[in-house]
Amino acid sequence: MIETLAEKTCTPCRGGIPPLTRDEAQRFQAQAPNWELGDNAHRIQRTFRFRNFREALAFVQEVGELAETEGHHPDISFGWGYVTVSLSTKKIKGLHENDFIMASKIDRALDRLGRSPDR
């Protein structure tokens, strides 16, 4: 049985390894299809839409808790009705499997909150 990204756990990245190539990133992106590659495939990002500020803030808090659990911290910006999450691995200045693991887990967190991000 193949383990999905959301079932994996982020592993500490100590650096010294190359970031994913564009082709490798695109293969991982297949399991996180709502995320966009950016910065020449050195970052992934997704913007979530919500009905109001309270829902956006609740989602930011959920993502923050998940980031602490996984030890992998995204850049997050939010305001009334939106949350933008950006992931990259700073130690290698690019993408690592951990970024896609977090993206998949963030998508699952949204499902657990029972909210549709595109209202």
N, C-alpha and C positions, 0 to 999 in steps of 0.2 A: 504494500500500500504506500502511496506517495504522500508524504507529509506536506500540507499546505503551509504557506508562509505564516498565516495567522496562528498556526499551531506550534510554530517554532519560538524560541526565545532568543533575544538579541545577545550576542556574545561580545565581550569587550574588544574593541579594535585598538590595538596598541600602535598602529601606524606601521610603516615599513613595507606595506603591500600596495600594489597599484590599485587605483579606483577601477570600478567596472568600466569596460568599454561600452560604447553605445549599443552594440549588438547584445552584450550580456545584460545591460540595463533593460533593453526592450524585451528580452525573454522574461525577466522578473516582472516587468510591467504588465505582462499578460495576466498575472494574478492580482494586480491592483489597477485595473483598466481605467478607473476614473481619475487617476493621477497623471499629470503631465510631466514629461521630461523638460527640464529647463537648463539654462547655462551650459549649452553644449553637452548635455547628458551628464552634468555634474550635480544635479539637484532634481528632486521631484516635488511637485506642489499640487495642492487641491484647494479650491475655495468651496466652502459649504455655506448654504443659505438657510436662514431661519426666520421665523415669524417676528421675532423681536430680540431685544438686547438680552433679556433674561435667558432665553433658550441658547443664544450664542455663548453667553457666559457659562452656563451649565456645561456646554460641550467643551469649552476651553478647560474647565476644571477636570472633566473626565479625561481629556487628553493629557493634562498635567499629571494626574495620578498614574495613568498608564506609562508615561515617560519615566516617572520615578521608579515604577516597578521594573521596567525593562532596562533602565540605565541608559536610555538613548533619547536625547532631548531635541525636539524640533524647534524651529522658529515659528512663532504663532503671532498673528495679528488679528484683531477682531474689533468689531464695532456693532452698531445697531443692525442686526439681521445677517451678519456674515462672520465667518471665521476662515482665515487663510492659514494653512499649515504647510510649511516648507521643510523638507528633510534633505540632509546631506551629512556625510561623515567628515567632520572638520580635520581629524587626524590625517586623513589621506587626501583631503581637498577634492572630494568627489563622492560618488555613490558606492555603497557597500550593500551586501544582502540585508544588513540590519535596517537600512532605510526602507526597503520594501516590506520587511517584517512589520515594522512600525506602521507603515501605510495600511497594510492589511488589518492590523489590530485596531487602528483608528476607525477604519470602515466598520469593523464589527462592533466597536463601542457605540457608534452611531446607531446601528441596528438595535443594540441593547437598550438605548435610550428611547427607542420606539418613535424616532423622529425621521421624517423625510427631509433631507437637507435642501431640497430644491423647490420649496414652497414659494 
